[in-house]
Amino acid sequence: ESVYDPACGSGGMLISAFKHVEGKFGGEEAEKVFLFGQEVNQRTIALAKMNMYIHDIHNHHLEFGDTFLYPKFKEGDSLRRFDVVVANPPWNQDGYDEDVLKKGEFWKQRFSYGFVPRQSADWAWIQHMIASAKDDGSRVGIVIDNGCLFRGGKEKAVRSAVLSEGNDLVECVILLPEKLFYNTGAPGAIIIFNKHKAAERRGGVLFVNASGEIEQHPEVRK
């Protein structure tokens, strides 16, 4: 299967995907996993490539560039699609309102549910990830600021469209504890999207409140 991270950073999520398959099915099966990632910071993408070599992972394709404006993975005149799409993109990233996103390739294909406010690209990331997933059998998971679950305005309009009966894309929302990440004390959430929910899950969203499921380290504050 193919695994894609549109905000791959130093490659941690892609490596975790590889290691998950390796631990469950062995090294031979893990070699059948193809990893794809894009990162806007040139130094960070260099670290990601080095990380892949350190972990002896060969089937990787890592590209430098702005995912919103210059998506690197294409199939003909369309966006390339993957089996699994995972990311922990920058939370509340500013600077990607409608005028900016319309300068990017395939914007009609990627942002069909609506445009986001300039101060937060959370739902732009989500839409890009959904558009990058295959129509059948794919899985999409994002780690994101939980504010995207309840903020109003343009984000609410996009969220409503994604949740609507005709689309019904949200399968599960997992609320994470506070102070889980180094660079913010805000609680995050994991959102799982599925284009083909099982019959018993259609028309509903599973909510998991894991905000209390944490054991503080005795010494380390962060």
Secondary structure, 3 states (H helix, E strand, C coil): CEEEECCCCCCHHHHHHHHHHHHHHCHHHHCCCEEEEEECCHHHHHHHHHHHHHCCCCCEEEEECCCCCCCCCEECCEECCECEEEECCCCCCCCCCHHHHCCCCCHHHHCCCCCCCCCCCHHHHHHHHHHCECCCCCEEEEEEEHHHHCCCHHHHHHHHHHHCCCCCCEEEEEECCCCCECCECCCEEEEEECCCCCHHHCCCCEEEECCCCCCCCCCCCC
